[in-house]
């Protein structure tokens, strides 16, 4: 079978995941190619030996940054809008459908390349989606979500600590229709079924879940046999399967500067906000940790790529590092809560402070928090006092590290890319979609 991997090449974590799964699919004798609308991490797929086909229209660096900003909840559009204009979305969908027909694809595996949800239907092939458990219907059905304010700021934020916001977000998320209005407008124009909720939209034909069953707290049997509590919010029942953890494993060794910087008896802090972290939050973190007695490494990725940050004896800046090798060298970590950075921290046995940009990331952090292996801070409450207290708690309470080591032992037993590839092949061989 020919499987097209179609990540959004502005997101490092999903690109690295699809590369690992692509390699695992090839080992199962599947043909794998990559499609791309452009992005700074397209080179990683080339370097991994994959054929990469460019699909017009491509996304400029400026448009990509706008896209990432909207995903963080920092855009100026309303919650009823989407990542794309109507004209833009239609151009992407039609071009993708034509390209899929031309290569005779059997299925598409995506990350955050949202137009594919419609283009695969025109090409009459299934779409396979990777999602963290915190962005699935059973997560909210079980009332597992913790609220984190994303687009709200000001003094009102503090009031949320005294309101039943967790209950509200678990009720709201299965019903919300965030982002999907332009997709449904185009679906109707193309004669395709409209989506009834955001979770319906994000489910695809098969959704492989990236967490370990022990961390998510839902057995494989329960997940495979899931039936929506509110079926009226789905145009068809979602199909979930565990794939397992799959995070970035960039090539190369630990940079010599990092080795030297972390060669200290003092407490070592690893700070990485992925590519979907907020530049404003990262700048605040830089300002705060520079005043703390910690040996800190800050990974900027593309968030602050045009800014000059001067390293010091205490704080070292790097644009990219092989996180799976560097994070284990630290005693504690700070992350935005993306699935990849959380799973890397678990792999490293490093307790974390998570500062989520949106609800999915809050869910990822909440799972670690529930296991007493991490702490969540809202980005609106990021101060020297709050962050200092959180980091000190991680350092002084050994249970955080012990619990993270336990999560590491459980996670390291699963080859997430291999298991995901097996689930994908099984799904396609059974004629689903």
Secondary structure, DSSP 8 states (H G I E B T S, - for coil): -EEEEE--TT-HHHHHHHHHHHHHHHHTT-EEEEEES--TTHHHHHHTT--EEE-SS---HHHHHHHHHHHTT-SSS-TTS-SS-HHHHHHHHHHHHHHHHHHT-SEEEESS-TTHHHHHHHHT-EEEEEE-GGGSHHHHHTT------SS--SGGGGGGGGTTHHHHHHHHHTT--TT-HHHHHHHHHTT----SSHHHHHH-SEEEE-S-HHHHT--HHHHHT---TTGGG-SS---EEE--------SS---HHHHHHT-SSS-EEEEE-TTTS-HHHHHHHHHHHTTSSSEEEEE-TTTTTTS-----SSEEEES---HHHHGGG-SEEEE---HHHHHHHHHHT-EEEE--SSHHHHHHHHHHHHTTSEEE--GGG--HHHHHHHHHHHHH-HHHHHHHHHHHHHHTT--HHHHHHHHHHHHHHTT--
